[in-house]
Amino acid sequence: MWAGQWSTLRTELCHDATVAGTLSPEIHALAAECLEERRDRLAGMLAVFAEGVASDVERLVPAAADLDRLEPCVDGAALARRPRAPEDRRHARRPCCCALT
């Protein structure tokens, strides 16, 4: 569910920025960075559990339930309050605006 929602939001974000033209480059960059950070946290959590033992499975459900919500990544007011990343880091993390990796 979370991964599906992430994918849908990322696709909509790319569409709105590149096809519809309804997002400014700054808002697009902030939203993409936010989604990428959340994806990276999921990947980190999965890597920890992939290396674990069977007893770790009991902790997986609570850990997954504690994943950050995705809605703030596409909420204009929340993005406006988001700290800005240094320009060089923002471009290094996002090689293509619509890469869905």
C-alpha positions in Angstrom: 0.0 0.0 0.0 2.7 2.5 1.0 4.9 1.7 -2.0 1.9 1.9 -4.3 1.0 5.3 -3.0 4.6 6.5 -3.3 4.7 5.4 -6.9 1.3 7.0 -7.7 2.4 10.3 -6.1 5.7 10.3 -7.8 4.1 9.7 -11.2 1.5 12.5 -10.6 4.3 14.8 -9.5 6.3 14.2 -12.6 3.2 14.6 -14.8 2.2 17.9 -13.1 5.7 19.3 -13.4 6.6 18.2 -16.9 3.4 17.6 -18.9 0.7 19.7 -17.3 3.2 22.4 -16.2 1.2 23.1 -13.0 4.2 22.9 -10.6 7.0 25.4 -10.3 10.5 24.0 -10.5 11.1 24.8 -6.8 7.9 23.0 -5.6 8.7 20.1 -7.9 12.2 19.8 -6.5 11.0 20.0 -2.9 8.3 17.4 -3.4 10.6 15.0 -5.3 13.3 15.3 -2.6 10.7 14.6 0.1 9.5 11.5 -1.7 13.0 10.3 -2.3 13.9 10.7 1.4 10.9 8.6 2.3 11.8 6.0 -0.3 15.3 5.9 1.1 14.0 5.3 4.6 11.9 2.4 3.4 14.9 0.9 1.6 17.0 1.2 4.7 14.4 -0.5 6.9 14.1 -3.3 4.4 17.8 -3.8 4.2 18.0 -4.1 8.0 15.2 -6.7 8.0 16.7 -8.6 5.0 19.9 -9.2 7.0 18.0 -10.1 10.2 16.8 -13.4 11.7 13.4 -14.8 11.8 12.6 -13.2 15.2 13.0 -9.8 13.5 9.8 -10.4 11.5 7.8 -9.4 14.6 9.3 -6.0 14.5 8.6 -5.5 10.8 4.9 -4.7 11.0 5.4 -1.9 13.6 8.3 -0.5 11.7 6.3 -0.4 8.5 3.4 1.3 10.3 5.8 4.0 11.5 6.9 4.9 8.0 6.5 8.7 7.4 3.3 9.7 5.7 3.6 10.7 2.1 0.9 13.4 1.9 3.2 16.2 3.2 5.4 15.6 0.2 2.7 16.8 -2.1 1.1 19.4 0.2 2.0 22.9 -0.8 1.8 24.4 2.7 4.0 21.6 4.1 6.5 21.9 1.4 6.7 25.7 2.0 7.8 24.9 5.6 10.3 22.3 4.5 14.0 23.2 5.0 15.7 23.8 1.7 18.5 21.4 0.8 21.8 22.9 -0.6 21.5 23.2 -4.3 24.3 20.8 -5.1 22.7 18.0 -2.9 19.3 18.5 -4.5 20.7 18.0 -8.0 22.9 15.1 -7.0 19.9 13.1 -5.6 17.6 13.6 -8.6 19.4 12.8 -11.8 16.1 12.8 -13.9 12.9 14.5 -12.9 10.8 11.5 -13.6 13.1 8.6 -12.7 10.9 6.2 -10.8 13.7 4.1 -9.2 
